[in-house]
């Protein structure tokens, strides 16, 4: 009975899917890291007067 629940083909398929999911996760993390903007660049104050044009 226990052997029927643990079908080797299904177990293998699940392992393959898990490996594929992990590979996709790693690719996404690598892509996100490559596209990441360092926090120093996002918090730096840059004078931008464009917003004042409409107010005057």
Secondary structure, DSSP 8 states (H G I E B T S, - for coil): -HHHHS-HHHHHHHHHHHHHHHHHHHHHHHHHHHH---HHHHHS-----GGGGGG-
